[in-house]
Amino acid sequence: MNNKKIMITICSLILLFLLVWSINISNSANKYVLNIDIKQNNNVNNPIDYNKIINDVRNEYQNDDIVGILSIDNTDYRVPILQGEDNSYYLNRGPDGKRNSIGSVYLDYRVNIDSSRKLLIYGHNSSRIDMPFKILEEFYDIDYFNNHKTMSIITSNMEKKYEIFSVYVETSDFSYMNLKLSDEEFDNQFKMFKEKSLYDTGVEVLPNDEVLVLQTCSTHRDYSNYKYKYLLIILRRVL
């Protein structure tokens, strides 16, 4: 076989691989989005069964590592929250536990979704294809923030409401991942979050607040020259 035929064969195989890869990505991109209706019910005689909601999602994906559901208010965005034994397992696995390229939205293995004062949740992002946390890049726009200020987490035991108080891209200081902090250290960290925010959210953090940190890679062109660039959406619990 001459060199020309070899190159044609190689190119054909590469194109075939890319086609299969793109189909797999397309088919798996929606697998992390929940197609369930979580109805609010304020009837004290018929309270919401949060445990059933989470168990239904676990059954849908056949995975007991699902510990909650994250949703962004005023959107259709609703995804399962996974938690593994480390912070790499669900980086390349879907909610069903099977390997894929988009990964999952997952909770830091060091925290408890019900009781920890700070929750850290991670997910992939991309400028080209749909990814679990691609939606977070909408929050560069203050107008988008103004229409989507709150998020919710449902666990087996409760629903927790959060409001955004800071949006920024971190390139060098990763102390936001620290969990063992004194009250004073928490307060100092909250002040840092506020000072770094891309815009003033008008939300103040109060002593003893619980905090939710959502992290994904930033694809914004302003940060393209940085080796590390993590978009952080930081929220305080209000309910």
N, C-alpha and C positions, 0 to 999 in steps of 0.2 A: 504494500500500500504506500503510495507516494505521500509526500508531506501535505499536499493540498487536500487529499482525501482524509488524511488524519485530522487536519485542522477542521474540516467540515464536520467530521464525526464528533470531535470534541465539542464544537460549538453547538451542534444539535443536542448533545447530551446535556450541556449546560442549560440550554433553553428549555429542555424538557424538565430538568430539575427545578428551574425557576418557576415554570408553569405549575408544577405539582406543589411546590412550596407556597406559591401565592394562593392556590386553591385551598390548601390546608389552613393557611392563615385566615382566609376569608371565611371558611367554614367554621373555624374555631373562635373567630373574633366575637361572635355573639353568645358564646357559651357561658361567659361570665355574667351576662346580664340576666337578671331574674324576671321571669314572666309570671309574676304572681301579684295578686291584689291584696294589699295589707290594709284593711279597712279600719278606720279609727272608730272606736266605740266607747262612749263615755258613760254608758249605762252601768251603774255600780252593781246591778243585779246580774249583769252578763259581761264581766270584764274580759279583756283581750287575753287569749291564751298564748303568751309569747313562747312558751316551751313548745307548743304544737307547731307554731310558725317555723321555728328553727328546725324542729325535727322533720317537718315536711320538706324543707330545703335540703337537709342532710339526706333524706330518702331520694330526693330528685337527683342528687349527684352521687349517691351511694358513698358518702364521705362524712365521717364523724368529726373531722377536723374543722368543720364549719362552726364557728363560734358566734357569728352575728351577721347582721345585714346593715350595710351602709347605704344611705340614700341622700341625695341632694334635693332639698325642697324646691318646688316649682319646676321640676324636671322629671323625666321618666327614668333617670339614672338610679338603679337599685341593684346592688351587687352583694354576693356573699362575702363574708370576711373569713379567711382561713387562718389557722395558726398551727405551725409545725413545731418541731423540737429545736429548730434553729432558724436563722433568718435567710437561708438560701434555698430551702426545700421547695417553697412555692414560688420562687423566682422564675422557674421554668416548668411549672406544673399548673394545670387548670384546677378548677374547683372539684373536678372528679378525681384528682390525684394523678392523672395521666400527664406525661410529658408533652408540652407544647411550647411554642415560641412566645406566647403572649403572657404566660404566667397568670397569677391571681392577685387580687387585693388581699394582703395578709397582715396580720397583727404581729408585732414584735413578740418573740417567744418569751421574753422576760416579764411580761405584764399579764395582769388578769383583766379581762374586758369589763367585768362588773365592778371591781374594787380598786384598781390602780388609779392613782391621782393623775398620771400622765399616760396616755395611750399613743403609741407610734404605729402608724399604718403605712405600708409601702405598696407600690404598684408600678408597672412599666408604663412608659410613654414613648411616643414616636411621632415624628413630623409627617410620616408617609402613610401609616396604616392605623387602624383603630386599635387602641390598647386600653387596658383597664383604667389607667389614670390620665389618659389623654385629655379628658374633659377638664382637668384641673387647670390647663393652660388658658382656659377662658377667663380665669380670674386675674389675668394681667389687666384686663379691661375693667375699670371701676364701674362702668355702667352694668356690666354683667354681675359684678359683685352686688350692686345695689338691688338687683332683682333676684339674687340667690344668696342671701346672707346666712342662711341656716342650713344645718344638716342634722340627720338623725342616725342613731345606731340602735338597732333592736338586738337584744340578747335573749337567752332562754328565760331571763327573769324580769326584763324591763325594757322600756324604750327611753333612751337618753337623747336630749336635744342640745345642740351646740350652735353657737354663733361665731362667725369668723371675726378675729380681731387683728390678724396680721397676714400679709401675703408678701413673700419675698424669695429671692434666689440666693442660696448660700453657696459660696465658692471656697471657703477656707476654714471656717469655724464650725466644727461638728459637735460642739458641746450640747446642742439641742437634743442629742441622743442620750445624754446622761439621765439616769433614772433615780439614782440614790442621792437625793438633794435634801438639804435642810429647808425649813420654811423660808429662811433668808435667801438661800440660793435659788429657790423657786421664784421668789419675788424679783430677784435680780435678773433671772432668765426671762421672766415675763416682760420686764422693762426693755430688755435687749430685743425681744421679738417685736415689740411695739415700735422701737426706734428704727428698726431695719425695714419696716413695712414699706412697700412701694407707694402706698397712699394711706391717708388717714381714714380708718374704718369708723371712727367715732365710738368705738367700743373700748371700755376700760376693763382691765382685769382686776378682780377683787381678791383680797387675801383668802387663802384656802380654796381658790377655784380649782376645778379639775380641768385638765387641758387635753385636747386632741391635736396631734400633729400628723398631717398627711404629707408624705414625701414621694416625689417622683423626679426623674431626670428632666431638666429644662432643655427645650429645643429652641428657645428664643435666640434670635440672631445676636442680640446684645451680649450674650454670654458664650458665644461660640468659641472664643479663644481660651476659655478656661478649661483646665483638665477635669475639674469637678464642678458641677453646677446642678444643685438640687432645688427644685421648686418646692417651697413649703407653704401649705395652707394651715394656719394655726387657729384653733377655735377654743372657746371656753364653754364649759357646760352651763346651761341655763335652766335645765329641768331634769 
